[in-house]
Amino acid sequence: MILKLFNSIINGSKAENEQDAVASGNVNRPKDNQMVDVAHEAMRSDAIDLNKLLTVGQPVISRRNTKDRIRRRVKKHIAPELYDENIVEEVTEKILDAAEFDPFYREQFDRE
């Protein structure tokens, strides 16, 4: 981004020199030379990073939310004699694996 700022300053000074040359009649009129808006460039690069994070992070978050819903249902329906955190976790993982690939199970646990 700093390089773009310096390039815009350099290009801006070149444009001023070319405009002076055009005014004196030595050179044809240059094309419109656009300056770089530093704030816009910073926000654009942040938006690109956030968009990448969203595409990578969203499946992880939705998987975690689905796992939490499944875990609540498993805890609610497991027999008190069989209640152990390891058993709940194992059953939750098995159901989560099935829900990822089977639309029937995904529908069962997407709504609460």
C-alpha positions as CSV (number, residue, x, y, z in Angstrom):
1,M,0.0,0.0,0.0
2,I,2.9,2.3,0.8
3,L,4.4,1.5,-2.6
4,K,1.1,2.5,-4.3
5,L,1.2,5.8,-2.3
6,F,4.7,6.5,-3.5
7,N,3.8,5.5,-7.1
8,S,0.7,7.8,-7.0
9,I,2.9,10.7,-5.8
10,I,5.5,10.0,-8.5
11,N,2.8,9.6,-11.2
12,G,1.2,12.7,-9.9
13,S,4.4,14.7,-10.3
14,K,4.9,13.2,-13.8
15,A,1.4,14.2,-14.7
16,E,2.1,17.8,-13.6
17,N,5.2,17.9,-15.7
18,E,3.3,16.5,-18.7
19,Q,0.5,19.1,-18.2
20,D,3.2,21.8,-18.2
21,A,4.5,20.4,-21.4
22,V,1.0,20.2,-22.9
23,A,0.4,23.9,-21.9
24,S,3.6,24.9,-23.7
25,G,2.5,22.9,-26.8
26,N,5.4,20.5,-26.8
27,V,3.5,17.2,-26.2
28,N,0.0,15.8,-26.9
29,R,-2.4,15.8,-24.0
30,P,-1.7,12.8,-21.6
31,K,-4.4,10.3,-20.6
32,D,-6.2,10.8,-17.4
33,N,-3.9,9.8,-14.6
34,Q,-5.7,8.6,-11.6
35,M,-4.3,9.1,-8.1
36,V,-4.6,6.2,-5.6
37,D,-6.9,6.9,-2.7
38,V,-5.1,5.5,0.3
39,A,-8.1,4.9,2.5
40,H,-10.0,3.2,-0.3
41,E,-7.0,0.9,-1.1
42,A,-6.6,0.0,2.6
43,M,-10.3,-0.8,2.9
44,R,-10.2,-2.8,-0.3
45,S,-7.3,-5.0,0.9
46,D,-9.1,-5.5,4.2
47,A,-12.2,-6.5,2.4
48,I,-10.3,-9.0,0.4
49,D,-8.8,-10.5,3.6
50,L,-12.2,-10.6,5.3
51,N,-13.8,-12.2,2.3
52,K,-11.1,-14.9,2.3
53,L,-11.7,-15.4,6.0
54,L,-15.4,-15.7,5.4
55,T,-15.0,-18.4,2.8
56,V,-12.6,-20.4,4.9
57,G,-14.1,-19.7,8.3
58,Q,-17.8,-20.0,7.6
59,P,-17.8,-23.8,7.2
60,V,-15.9,-24.2,10.5
61,I,-18.5,-22.0,12.3
62,S,-21.5,-23.8,10.8
63,R,-20.0,-27.2,11.7
64,R,-19.4,-26.0,15.3
65,N,-23.0,-24.7,15.5
66,T,-24.4,-28.0,14.2
67,K,-22.2,-29.9,16.6
68,D,-23.5,-27.9,19.5
69,R,-27.1,-28.5,18.5
70,I,-26.5,-32.3,18.1
71,R,-24.7,-32.4,21.5
72,R,-27.6,-30.7,23.2
73,R,-30.0,-33.2,21.8
74,V,-27.8,-36.2,22.6
75,K,-27.5,-35.0,26.2
76,K,-31.2,-34.5,26.5
77,H,-32.0,-38.0,25.1
78,I,-29.3,-40.2,26.6
79,A,-30.1,-42.5,29.5
80,P,-28.8,-41.3,32.9
81,E,-27.1,-44.7,33.4
82,L,-25.1,-44.3,30.2
83,Y,-24.3,-40.6,30.6
84,D,-20.6,-40.0,30.3
85,E,-19.0,-37.1,28.6
86,N,-16.9,-39.4,26.4
87,I,-19.9,-41.3,25.2
88,V,-21.8,-38.1,24.5
89,E,-18.9,-36.8,22.5
90,E,-18.5,-40.0,20.5
91,V,-22.2,-40.2,19.6
92,T,-22.2,-36.5,18.7
93,E,-19.2,-37.0,16.3
94,K,-20.8,-40.0,14.6
95,I,-24.1,-38.1,14.1
96,L,-22.2,-35.0,12.9
97,D,-20.3,-37.1,10.3
98,A,-23.6,-38.5,9.1
99,A,-25.3,-35.1,9.0
100,E,-22.5,-33.7,6.8
101,F,-23.1,-36.2,4.1
102,D,-26.7,-37.2,4.4
103,P,-29.4,-34.5,3.8
104,F,-31.9,-36.3,5.9
105,Y,-29.8,-36.0,9.1
106,R,-28.8,-32.5,8.2
107,E,-32.4,-31.5,8.1
108,Q,-33.1,-33.2,11.4
109,F,-30.4,-31.2,13.2
110,D,-30.6,-27.8,11.3
111,R,-33.8,-26.9,12.9
112,E,-34.2,-26.7,16.7
